[in-house]
Amino acid sequence: FLSITLMTLGMGAAALVVLPFVEVPKAEVWPYIIASVIFHMGYRTFLIGAYKAGDFAQTYPLARGTAPLLSAFGGMFVVAEIPGPFAMLGIFLLSAGTLVMSFRGGAHLEKLNLRAVGFALGTSIFIASYTLSDGSGARLAATAQSYAAWLFICDAFGALVLCLIFRGPKALPVLARDWKAGLFTGVLSGAAYWIVMWAMTKAPIASVASLRETSILFAMMISVFALGEKMTGWRGAAALSIVAGVVALRLG
C-alpha cells in the first residue's frame, strides 16, 4: 500500500514541475477530475481489500482482465461509444487472453473465495470508472497534459489521505525516507498514463483501455526469453488471443 502511495505522490510531484506550462482546466472539467480522484481512491481501497482477502496473483488479474469489458459497456452509456463488431471482438479476445495467461500461469479459479472475487470485481468497476472519467475529462480539457497534470496533483492528495486513514501518521517517515523511489516510479507511471489519456482523446476509450492490458504479453515474453520460464500451451494460446485482439481492434 505504501508503494502505490509513494508512486502516486511521485506523480503529483512531477506534475508540479510542468504545472506552469499547462492551462488551468475549465470549470466543466473539474467534476471529472474530482470524480476520478474518488474513483482512484476506491480502486486503491478495493485493491488492498483484494490483497488481504485472497492471493494477489489471482485477484489482480481478475480485476485487470474484466476492466476493459466494463469500460466498453460503460462507454456505451457514458460517452455513447458503441464498439463495432471487430472492436468488440478485439476487446473480448484481449480480456480473455489476459485472464487465461494470468490464471494458467499458476493461479486457479477454484481456489478463489467469494470475498476475494468481490473485491477484485469492485476493483475492476473502479478501474473502468476512472478510465471513463479520465477519457471524458481529457477530451473536454484544452490538452491531455493539462488534465493529467492537475489530476495527478489532486490524486496525490487523495492518496495521502487514504494512506493516513489506513496506516496512520507512522507512514509519513517511511514515505519521506523512500521519496526518491516514489519520484522515479511516479515519473514513469505518470508518463505512461498521460499517454493513455492522450490516446483516449484520439481513439475510443474502450479500445485504449483494452490495449493497456497488452503489457502482460510483454511480461510473458520477458519471463520466457530472459528468465527461462516454460512456454506452456496455455500461455501460447493466451498470447495468440491477445495478438488477435489487437488485430481485431485495428480492423474495428
Backbone as a ProteinNet text record, in pm:
[ID]
protein_1_A
[PRIMARY]
FLSITLMTLGMGAAALVVLPFVEVPKAEVWPYIIASVIFHMGYRTFLIGAYKAGDFAQTYPLARGTAPLLSAFGGMFVVAEIPGPFAMLGIFLLSAGTLVMSFRGGAHLEKLNLRAVGFALGTSIFIASYTLSDGSGARLAATAQSYAAWLFICDAFGALVLCLIFRGPKALPVLARDWKAGLFTGVLSGAAYWIVMWAMTKAPIASVASLRETSILFAMMISVFALGEKMTGWRGAAALSIVAGVVALRLG
[TERTIARY]
83.1	0	86.5	195.1	285.6	351.1	375.9	440.9	353.3	224.1	135.1	112.7	116.1	105.7	228.8	345.8	470.4	468.4	425.9	421.1	325.5	208.9	110.5	160.8	228	288.3	396.9	472.3	574	512.9	398.3	327.8	284.3	235.8	194.8	311.2	424.2	543.2	593.5	594	637.8	543.3	413.7	315.8	335.2	381.8	407	509.4	604.3	709.8	652.5	555.8	500.5	380.1	334.3	214.2	222.4	337	342.7	327	338.8	336.7	204.6	108.1	-21.1	-133	-245.6	-360.1	-433.1	-498	-586.8	-714.8	-760.7	-881	-1002.6	-1086.6	-1211.9	-1304.1	-1404.2	-1494.3	-1561.6	-1596.2	-1667.8	-1577.8	-1446.9	-1353.5	-1335.3	-1349.8	-1320.8	-1406.8	-1534.9	-1611.3	-1550	-1489.9	-1425.9	-1299.3	-1223.1	-1102.6	-1139.4	-1238.5	-1281.6	-1335.3	-1417.6	-1472.2	-1360.4	-1261.6	-1151	-1070.4	-1047.3	-975.3	-1052.1	-1183.3	-1266.4	-1259.5	-1267.1	-1260	-1123.1	-1017	-883	-870.2	-929.9	-928.2	-1004.4	-1117.9	-1192.8	-1115	-1046	-962.7	-856.2	-787.8	-681.9	-740.8	-854.2	-917.8	-956.7	-1020.9	-1062.6	-943.1	-839.6	-719.5	-654.8	-647.5	-593.2	-684.6	-815.8	-909.7	-892.5	-869.9	-848.1	-719.1	-618.2	-489	-502.5	-582	-599.4	-692	-789.5	-889.5	-841.5	-747.9	-703.4	-565.7	-523.9	-393.4	-393.1	-302.1	-295.5	-272.4	-195.2	-166.7	-292	-394.9	-520.8	-621.2	-634.3	-737.7	-703.9	-576.6	-540.1	-563.3	-522.2	-552.6	-702.1	-781.1	-926	-977.1	-922.3	-962.2	-920.4	-795.5	-745.3	-810.5	-834.8	-888.8	-1033.2	-1110.6	-1252.1	-1275.6	-1179.5	-1196.9	-1223	-1150.9	-1180.1	-1322.7	-1375.6	-1514	-1610.7	-1586.1	-1671.5	-1658.4	-1536.7	-1516	-1593.9	-1594.3	-1666.2	-1816.3	-1872	-2015.4	-2051.8	-1967.1	-1993	-1984	-1889.9	-1872.6	-1994	-2071.5	-2193	-2291.5	-2294	-2391.4	-2331	-2202	-2140	-2099	-2034.5	-1983.9	-2044.6	-2144.9	-2216	-2122.1	-2022.1	-1931	-1970.3	-2022.4	-2065.1	-1963.4	-1885.7	-1784.1	-1848.5	-1779.9	-1825.9	-1799.5	-1844.8	-1826.5	-1680.4	-1591.3	-1449.9	-1389.2	-1425.2	-1371.9	-1418.4	-1545.9	-1597.7	-1530.2	-1507.5	-1436.1	-1294.4	-1229.1	-1093.2	-1087.2	-1182.9	-1187.5	-1205.8	-1295.5	-1320.3	-1196.1	-1129.5	-1010.5	-896.9	-879.8	-775.6	-803.8	-927.6	-963.6	-948.1	-994.8	-984.5	-838.6	-755.8	-613.8	-545.3	-579.9	-522.6	-560.2	-686.7	-733.2	-670.9	-667.3	-611.4	-463.4	-389.2	-246.1	-219.5	-300.9	-281.2	-313.8	-431.9	-474.7	-400.8	-367.5	-293.5	-145.1	-107.4	31.4	57.1	-42	-20	-137.4	-227.4	-345.4	-458.7	-545.5	-653.3	-785.6	-883.9	-1012.8	-1079.3	-1056.6	-1126.3	-1078.2	-961.7	-908.5	-954.5	-1023	-1068.1	-1187.8	-1187.4	-1304.7	-1391.8	-1518.3	-1614.2	-1579.6	-1524.9	-1487.5	-1377.6	-1279.5	-1171.2	-1223.5	-1314.3	-1374	-1451.6	-1524.4	-1599.4	-1509.6	-1399.2	-1304.5	-1241.5	-1210.1	-1148.6	-1243.5	-1369.6	-1467	-1495.5	-1493.9	-1506.9	-1391.5	-1271.1	-1153.1	-1171.8	-1223.6	-1246.5	-1345.5	-1450.6	-1550.5	-1487.5	-1401.6	-1335.9	-1236.2	-1167	-1075.9	-1154	-1265.3	-1347.9	-1403.4	-1439	-1496.5	-1395.4	-1273.2	-1176.6	-1127.9	-1129.9	-1093	-1191.9	-1320.2	-1422.8	-1421.6	-1400.6	-1395.9	-1276.7	-1160.8	-1040.4	-1046.9	-1100.8	-1114.8	-1206.6	-1317.8	-1413.1	-1354.9	-1288	-1229.5	-1117.5	-1033.1	-922.1	-973	-1085.3	-1142.8	-1199.5	-1252.4	-1307.8	-1199.8	-1087.4	-979.5	-913.1	-838.9	-767.9	-668.2	-595.1	-499.8	-500.7	-456.3	-448.5	-347.5	-236.1	-134.6	-184.4	-272.5	-331.9	-417.5	-502.4	-588	-503.5	-402.8	-319.1	-245.7	-187.5	-109.3	-195.8	-311.3	-397.8	-457.1	-485.6	-535.6	-431.1	-305.8	-200.5	-178.9	-187.1	-168.6	-283.4	-405.9	-522.2	-523.5	-485.7	-485.5	-379.9	-269.9	-165.9	-220.7	-300.8	-362.9	-458.7	-535.8	-627.9	-555.5	-444.1	-365.9	-306.1	-260.8	-202.6	-308.3	-427.2	-536.9	-570.8	-578.4	-611	-503	-378.7	-267.2	-273.4	-305.6	-316	-432.8	-540.3	-655.3	-618.9	-549.5	-518	-396	-294.7	-168.4	-139.7	-206.4	-184.3	-58.9	-30.7	85.6	219.4	224.8	351.2	400.9	312.8	352.9	435.2	421.1	487.6	639.9	705.5	851.8	896.5	818.7	853.1	841.5	736	718.2	830.2	868.9	976.9	1110.3	1131.5	1258	1274.3	1164.6	1171.8	1122.8	1135.2	1080.1	1144.9	1272.4	1339.7	1278.1	1250.8	1186.7	1047.8	975.9	842.9	846	943.7	955.1	989.7	1081	1122.7	1005.3	937.6	824	707.8	693.6	586.9	604.2	727.1	754.5	721.7	766	740.6	591.4	526	383.4	301	338.2	267	278.9	399.4	419.6	336.5	333.7	257.1	107.9	56.8	-87.1	-123.6	-30	-55.6	-73.2	9.1	-4.1	-140.9	-184.5	-316.9	-425.9	-418.2	-520.9	-517	-396.7	-385.2	-448	-420.2	-475.7	-627.9	-684.3	-830.3	-895.5	-816.1	-870.4	-869.1	-798.6	-784.6	-856.4	-886	-943.9	-1052.2	-1137.1	-1240.8	-1180.8	-1245.1	-1193.4	-1178.7	-1278.3	-1274.2	-1157.3	-1126.7	-1014.6	-882.4	-865.6	-742.4	-730.7	-841.7	-841.1	-800.6	-845.2	-810.8	-664	-613.3	-473.5	-377	-420.9	-335.4	-296.9	-386	-362.6	-264.5	-219.7	-120.7	13.8	29.9	156.4	185.3	79.4	100.3	167.6	147.1	212.2	362.9	402.9	546.1	608.3	532.3	581.5	604.5	514.1	529	652.8	676.6	792.8	922.7	925.1	1044.3	1067.2	958	971.7	1021.2	982	1021.8	1162.4	1189	1315.8	1430	1396.8	1502.7	1520.5	1409.2	1416.3	1411.1	1390	1393.1	1272.1	1158.8	1039	979	901.4	846.4	732.5	735.1	628.2	524.7	419.2	317.3	217.6	138.2	35.5	-66.9	-103.8	-200	-144.3	-16.7	46	46.8	79.7	80.9	-56.5	-159	-295.8	-339.7	-301.9	-336.7	-267.6	-140.5	-66	-130.5	-170.9	-237.5	-370.3	-441.7	-568.3	-546.3	-440.8	-410.6	-372.6	-286.6	-245.2	-365.6	-450.3	-570.6	-662.4	-667.7	-748.2	-698.3	-566.4	-507.3	-541.1	-528.9	-560.4	-707.8	-795.3	-938.7	-971.2	-905.4	-926.6	-882.8	-771.7	-722.1	-820.2	-875.6	-972.6	-1103.5	-1133.8	-1259.1	-1252.2
-120.8	0	125.7	121.4	235.9	258.1	148.6	160.5	236.4	202.1	269.8	414.9	441.9	580	659.5	599.6	665.3	700	605.6	627.7	741.7	743.8	848.1	984.9	989.6	1115.4	1160	1063.2	1095.7	1153.1	1099.5	1153.1	1297.2	1323.2	1458.6	1555.5	1510.8	1596.2	1628.5	1528.4	1551.2	1646.8	1635.9	1723.9	1869.1	1891.6	2028.5	2099.1	2022.5	2080.4	2134.3	2062.2	2103.4	2196.4	2218	2298.3	2438.3	2509	2643.4	2644.7	2528.8	2523.1	2470.5	2443.7	2393.1	2485.1	2475.6	2559.7	2509.1	2602.5	2563.5	2508.2	2391.3	2332.7	2423.5	2416	2491.7	2435.8	2514.8	2475.1	2341.2	2316.6	2192.4	2068.7	2089.2	1976.2	1927	2016.5	1981.7	1868.3	1858.2	1742.5	1608.7	1603.4	1479	1451.3	1556.9	1539.5	1491.9	1557.4	1518.9	1376	1343.4	1207.6	1105.4	1138.1	1045	1022.2	1128.2	1113.1	1018.9	1036.3	948.3	804.1	787.2	652.2	588.2	668	615.4	574.5	652.7	616.2	485.4	471.1	346.5	229.6	253.6	149.8	100.1	193.2	153.3	80.4	127.1	63.7	-80.2	-101.3	-236.7	-323.6	-261.7	-337.8	-393.8	-311.4	-358.5	-465.4	-445.9	-546.7	-679.4	-673	-795.2	-864.1	-783.5	-838.3	-909.6	-852.4	-912.3	-1034	-1032.2	-1138.9	-1264.4	-1249.6	-1365.2	-1344.6	-1440.7	-1434.8	-1319.5	-1224.8	-1107.7	-1148.2	-1255.5	-1301.7	-1353.9	-1383	-1430.1	-1316.2	-1233.9	-1131	-1014.8	-974.6	-860.6	-889.2	-1007.8	-1037.7	-1039.2	-1086.2	-1085.7	-943.1	-852.7	-712	-648.9	-670.5	-609	-669.2	-799.9	-865.4	-830.7	-801.2	-767.9	-618.2	-534.6	-389.2	-341.5	-392.1	-345.2	-374.1	-489.9	-521.6	-423.6	-391.7	-295.6	-156.5	-119.8	9.8	16.8	-94.8	-97.8	-81.1	-157	-147.4	-13.6	35.4	165	277.8	265.5	368.2	385.3	278.3	288.3	388.7	397	483	618.2	618.4	741.2	834	779.9	864	826.1	738.9	698.2	642	566.5	499.2	351.6	312.2	173.4	103.8	10.9	-57.3	-136.7	-137.3	-219.3	-366.2	-454.6	-598.8	-639	-587.5	-622.3	-566.6	-442.8	-381.8	-458.7	-497.3	-572.8	-708.7	-771.3	-899.3	-881.4	-772.1	-745.6	-725.3	-651	-627.5	-759.2	-843.7	-973.3	-1062	-1066.7	-1151.1	-1103.4	-972.1	-918	-951.6	-934.7	-966.4	-1115.4	-1197.8	-1342.4	-1385.9	-1330.5	-1365	-1325.3	-1207.7	-1161.3	-1253.9	-1292.5	-1380.1	-1519	-1575	-1709.6	-1711.4	-1611.4	-1608.1	-1594	-1517.1	-1495.4	-1620.4	-1676.4	-1790	-1918.1	-1937.9	-2057.1	-2041.7	-1922.4	-1902	-1944.5	-2005.1	-2052.5	-2027.4	-1940.4	-1913.3	-2003.9	-2041.4	-2133.6	-2078.8	-2077.3	-2019.8	-2090.5	-2223.4	-2296	-2257.2	-2193.2	-2154.6	-2015.6	-1945.1	-1810.8	-1816.8	-1731.9	-1724	-1607	-1613.8	-1515.2	-1373.9	-1361.3	-1228.2	-1168	-1250.7	-1203.3	-1165.8	-1247.7	-1218.6	-1087.3	-1065	-941.2	-818.6	-824.9	-713.2	-694.6	-805.2	-796.4	-731.8	-771.8	-713	-567.4	-536	-396.8	-313.1	-369	-302.2	-277.3	-377.9	-366.2	-254.9	-244.3	-138.6	-0.7	14.4	143.9	174.3	71.4	92.4	144.3	77.9	121.1	261.6	291.9	422.9	534.7	517.5	626.9	634	522.1	525.1	609.5	586.6	663.4	809.9	835.4	972.8	1047.5	983.3	1048.8	1067.6	969.3	984.7	1100.5	1111	1219.6	1354.7	1359	1484.1	1533.2	1441.9	1480.4	1536.3	1484.5	1535.2	1675.8	1704.7	1837.4	1941.5	1897.1	1989.3	2045.9	2155.3	2216.9	2119.7	2048.6	1947.4	1831.8	1715.9	1599.8	1623.7	1694.7	1718.2	1811.8	1905.3	1992.8	1911.3	1826.6	1742.4	1650.1	1587.6	1491.5	1557.5	1674.6	1741.7	1773.8	1832	1868.1	1745	1641.8	1517.1	1455.1	1449.1	1385.7	1458.2	1591.6	1669	1642.6	1648.1	1622.8	1478.8	1386.2	1245.1	1216.6	1292	1274.6	1307	1413	1446.5	1336	1284	1175.4	1051.5	1019	901.4	919.4	1040.9	1067.4	1054.9	1107.9	1096.4	950.1	872.3	730.4	655.6	691.4	627.6	657.1	780.4	816.8	745.5	723.1	651.3	506.2	443.2	300.8	275.6	360.6	335.7	432.4	546.1	642.1	725.7	817.9	907.3	834.6	711.9	637.5	610.4	625.3	602.6	718.2	837.1	955.8	944.1	896.8	881.7	784.9	680	583.1	648.3	725.6	795	895.5	966.2	1064.2	996.6	880.4	809	757.8	712.3	648.4	739.2	870.3	963.1	950.3	913.1	900.8	789.7	676.8	565.5	605.5	679.3	725	819.7	910.1	1005.1	933.6	837.1	762.9	686.2	607.3	529.7	620	732.1	825.7	889.5	926.2	985.2	885	760.9	658.5	628.3	609	577	694.1	815.5	933.9	953	932.3	945.3	842	719.4	612.6	644.4	692.4	719	845.8	940.6	1057.9	1015.2	921.6	870.3	805.3	731.5	668	773.8	878.9	983.7	1057.5	1082.1	1144.5	1054.3	924	829.6	828.1	844.3	842.6	966.4	1071.4	1187.5	1166	1063.1	1036.2	909.3	819.7	689.7	654.2	556.4	514.2	471.2	511.3	484.6	335	256	111.9	45.5	91.6	33.5	62.6	186.1	222.9	145.3	134.1	60.2	-84.8	-143.4	-282.4	-296.3	-204.1	-212.1	-195.5	-130	-117.5	-254.4	-350.8	-482.3	-566.9	-516.9	-593	-597.3	-518.2	-520.1	-658.2	-735.4	-869.9	-959.6	-929.7	-1007.2	-984	-858.7	-828.2	-887.9	-888.3	-951	-1100.3	-1164.3	-1306.3	-1331.3	-1246.5	-1262.8	-1248.2	-1152.8	-1134.9	-1257.2	-1310.3	-1426.1	-1548.7	-1562.5	-1679.7	-1664.4	-1551.8	-1536	-1485.5	-1408.6	-1355.1	-1436.8	-1488	-1559.9	-1710.9	-1757.5	-1900.7	-1977.7	-1910.6	-1981.8	-2059.5	-2162.4	-2251.5	-2185.3	-2205.3	-2155.9	-2267.1	-2262	-2366.7	-2343	-2445.8	-2432.3	-2326.3	-2317.9	-2217.1	-2076.4	-2059.7	-1927.9	-1890.2	-1986.8	-1960.7	-1924.1	-1996.8	-1967.8	-1829	-1794.5	-1662.4	-1552.1	-1574	-1475.3	-1455.3	-1565.3	-1555.7	-1481.7	-1504.6	-1435.4	-1285.1	-1245.6	-1103.2	-1039.7	-1108.3	-1056.2	-1045.6	-1148.9	-1145.8	-1031.1	-1004.5	-893.6	-759.3	-742.3	-618.1	-600.2	-708.7	-703	-668.3	-731.9	-704.7	-559.6	-506.3	-365.8	-273.9	-308.5	-226.6	-230.6	-347.1	-359.9	-290.1	-283.9	-221.8	-71.6
0	0	0	78.2	81.7	-54.2	-126.4	-257.4	-356.4	-360.1	-453.5	-412.1	-280.8	-233.3	-273.2	-256	-296.1	-444.3	-526.1	-670.2	-704.9	-640.3	-667.9	-623.3	-508.8	-464.1	-561	-614	-713.9	-840.3	-880.6	-997.1	-972	-850.1	-815.9	-813.6	-758.5	-753	-893.2	-980.5	-1118.1	-1190.2	-1160.6	-1224.1	-1182.2	-1059.4	-1013.3	-1101.3	-1153.1	-1236.9	-1367.8	-1424.6	-1554	-1539.8	-1416.7	-1394.5	-1455.5	-1447.9	-1506.8	-1658.6	-1721.5	-1867.6	-1924.3	-1837.6	-1884.8	-1837.9	-1906.6	-1874.2	-1749.6	-1680.1	-1570.3	-1632.8	-1590.1	-1650.7	-1638.8	-1739.5	-1737.5	-1628.9	-1592.3	-1483.5	-1510.5	-1637.1	-1668.3	-1663.2	-1652.8	-1646.5	-1503.2	-1406.4	-1266.7	-1211.2	-1246.5	-1196.2	-1236.4	-1354.2	-1398.1	-1317.2	-1287.3	-1206.4	-1066.3	-1006.1	-870.9	-869.8	-969.8	-977.6	-993.5	-1075.7	-1098.2	-971.2	-894.6	-767.4	-674.8	-668.1	-584.4	-634.6	-766.6	-823.7	-798.2	-807.4	-779.4	-632.7	-544	-401.7	-379.3	-447	-437.9	-494.3	-604.4	-666.1	-569.2	-503.7	-410	-289	-240.5	-125	-155.8	-269.6	-306.5	-344.7	-400.6	-434.7	-309.1	-204.8	-77	-17.5	-30.6	17.5	-54.1	-185.4	-262.8	-220.1	-192.5	-149.5	-15.2	75	207.4	203.9	112.4	109.1	37.8	-53.5	-130.4	-187.4	-269	-333.8	-433.8	-415.8	-502.7	-648.2	-669.9	-805.4	-875	-797.5	-853.9	-870	-767.2	-769.4	-862.5	-869	-953	-1101.5	-1152.9	-1293.2	-1322.7	-1227.9	-1246.4	-1260.7	-1180.2	-1186.9	-1319	-1359.6	-1481.8	-1606	-1602.6	-1720.6	-1750.3	-1646.9	-1667.5	-1687	-1649.6	-1660.3	-1803.2	-1906.1	-2042.2	-2086.7	-2046.2	-2081.7	-2016.3	-1888.4	-1818.9	-1880.4	-1922.2	-1987.8	-2118.4	-2191.7	-2319.2	-2298.6	-2204.3	-2179.2	-2115	-2024.2	-1963.4	-2063.9	-2158.2	-2259.7	-2348.8	-2365.4	-2446.3	-2386.5	-2254	-2186.2	-2146.2	-2107.7	-2057.2	-2170.3	-2272.7	-2382.1	-2516.4	-2514.1	-2636.4	-2742	-2698.5	-2790.7	-2798.6	-2912.5	-2931.2	-3020.5	-2965.4	-3046.3	-3159.8	-3274.6	-3384.7	-3356.8	-3444.7	-3421.8	-3403.7	-3489.2	-3478	-3349.6	-3315.7	-3193.3	-3070.3	-3067.7	-2953.7	-2943.8	-3059	-3060.5	-3007.4	-3048.7	-3002	-2852	-2797.7	-2652.8	-2578.7	-2630.1	-2566.2	-2572.1	-2687.8	-2702.4	-2612	-2601.4	-2513.9	-2368	-2326.5	-2187.8	-2160.5	-2253.7	-2236.1	-2229.9	-2317.7	-2317	-2188.2	-2136.8	-2010.2	-1895.6	-1890	-1782.3	-1792.2	-1912.5	-1929.7	-1895.1	-1943.2	-1915.4	-1766.1	-1698.5	-1555.3	-1474.9	-1498.2	-1416.6	-1451.5	-1576.6	-1613.9	-1585.8	-1539.6	-1500.3	-1357.6	-1293.6	-1157.2	-1065.6	-1107.5	-1025.9	-1071.7	-980.6	-1013.3	-961.8	-1050.6	-1015.2	-897.7	-888.8	-783.6	-644.8	-634.7	-504.7	-461.4	-550.3	-516.4	-421.9	-319.5	-233.2	-278.2	-241.6	-289.9	-244.9	-126	-76.2	-163.8	-199	-284.4	-422.6	-475.9	-605.9	-600.8	-490.9	-475	-476.7	-403.6	-403.7	-541.7	-608.6	-741	-841	-838.6	-929.9	-893.7	-763.2	-722	-774.4	-766.3	-822.2	-970.5	-1041.2	-1184.7	-1216.8	-1136.5	-1157.8	-1141.2	-1040.7	-1020.1	-1131.8	-1183.5	-1296.3	-1416.7	-1447.2	-1559.7	-1536.3	-1411.4	-1379.2	-1398.7	-1344.7	-1363	-1507.4	-1578.4	-1720	-1799.4	-1778.2	-1848.8	-1806.8	-1677.8	-1629	-1687.9	-1687.8	-1739.1	-1890.4	-1960.6	-2104.7	-2139.6	-2069	-2094	-2054.3	-1937.6	-1891.1	-1980.1	-2025.7	-2113.2	-2245.4	-2291.9	-2416.5	-2398.8	-2280.7	-2254.3	-2228.9	-2171.6	-2135.4	-2260.1	-2239.4	-2351.3	-2412.7	-2326	-2371	-2272.3	-2318.2	-2229.3	-2118.4	-2150.9	-2047.7	-1938.3	-1973.3	-1872.2	-1775.9	-1831.2	-1747.3	-1661.1	-1721.9	-1649.4	-1533.7	-1557.7	-1453.8	-1331.9	-1355.2	-1242.5	-1175.1	-1253.8	-1195.1	-1103.9	-1149.8	-1070.4	-938.2	-941	-818	-720.5	-771	-683.9	-633.8	-720.5	-682.4	-576.3	-579.1	-477.6	-338.7	-330.2	-201.4	-157.7	-252.1	-220.3	-171.8	-236.2	-196.5	-57.6	-27.9	103.7	213.2	187.9	285	309.3	202.3	214.3	291.6	266.9	337.4	487.1	521.9	663.3	730.6	654.8	710	738.9	644.7	658.6	747	736	805.7	919.3	921.5	1028.3	1006.8	1098.6	1086.2	1081	1129.9	1128.9	987	887.7	749.1	693.4	751.7	697.3	694.3	801.7	794.7	685.8	663.1	558.1	420.6	400.3	273.3	249.2	354.9	342.8	313.8	373.5	354.8	211.5	152.5	20.9	-91.5	-73.8	-171.9	-309.3	-314.3	-444.1	-528.1	-463.2	-534.4	-582.1	-497.4	-535	-653.3	-654.3	-764.4	-894.4	-885.6	-1005.3	-1065.7	-982.7	-1033.3	-1072	-1000.9	-1032.5	-1168.6	-1202.2	-1333.9	-1444.5	-1427.3	-1528.9	-1541.6	-1427.2	-1429.1	-1481.2	-1438.9	-1485.1	-1635.1	-1688.3	-1832.6	-1908.1	-1854.4	-1919.8	-1920.3	-1806.8	-1800.6	-1876.7	-1885.7	-1969.5	-2114.6	-2161.3	-2297.8	-2316.6	-2214.6	-2220.9	-2234.5	-2153.2	-2158.9	-2291.9	-2343.1	-2475.5	-2581.2	-2572.2	-2669.3	-2664.5	-2544.5	-2532.2	-2592.4	-2619.5	-2690.3	-2841	-2885.8	-3028.9	-3073.7	-2980	-3014.1	-2912.9	-2944.7	-2849.1	-2715.9	-2608.2	-2473.8	-2448.6	-2487.5	-2461.7	-2533	-2653.8	-2728.3	-2659.6	-2614	-2543.7	-2413	-2340.3	-2213.8	-2235.4	-2344.5	-2373.7	-2410.1	-2489.6	-2532.1	-2415.5	-2308.2	-2188.8	-2134.4	-2149.7	-2090.4	-2170.1	-2287.4	-2364.4	-2293.2	-2187.9	-2113.2	-2056.1	-2028.1	-1973.6	-2076.6	-2206.3	-2311.9	-2310.3	-2291.6	-2284.4	-2158.7	-2049.9	-1927	-1948	-2022.5	-2052	-2137.2	-2236.8	-2324.2	-2245.9	-2152.8	-2069.6	-1982.6	-1925.6	-1837.1	-1912.3	-2039.1	-2117.7	-2174.1	-2238.4	-2309.6	-2221.6	-2117.6	-2031.2	-1904	-1850.4	-1723.2	-1739.7	-1862.3	-1888.1	-1840.2	-1816.8	-1774.5	-1891.6	-1860.1	-1961	-2038.5	-2170.2	-2256.5	-2271.9	-2192.3	-2194.2	-2307.1	-2333.2	-2435.3	-2401.7	-2273	-2230.1	-2248	-2217.3	-2236.5	-2384.1	-2468.7	-2612	-2664.1	-2617.9	-2660.6	-2613.8	-2490.7	-2437.6	-2516.8	-2551.6	-2630	-2766.8	-2830.6	-2960.6	-2948.3	-2838.1	-2815.6	-2803	-2731.6	-2714.7	-2848.1	-2925.2	-3055.8	-3149.3	-3149	-3232.6	-3190.6	-3060.4	-3011.5	-3061.4	-3062.7	-3113.8	-3261.6	-3339.3	-3482.2	-3503.5	-3425.9	-3438.6	-3404.1	-3299.9	-3264.4	-3377.8	-3441	-3552.3	-3669.5	-3695.5	-3804.4	-3771.2	-3638.9	-3596.7	-3593
[MASK]
++++++++++++++++++++++++++++++++++++++++++++++++++++++++++++++++++++++++++++++++++++++++++++++++++++++++++++++++++++++++++++++++++++++++++++++++++++++++++++++++++++++++++++++++++++++++++++++++++++++++++++++++++++++++++++++++++++++++++++++++++++++++++++

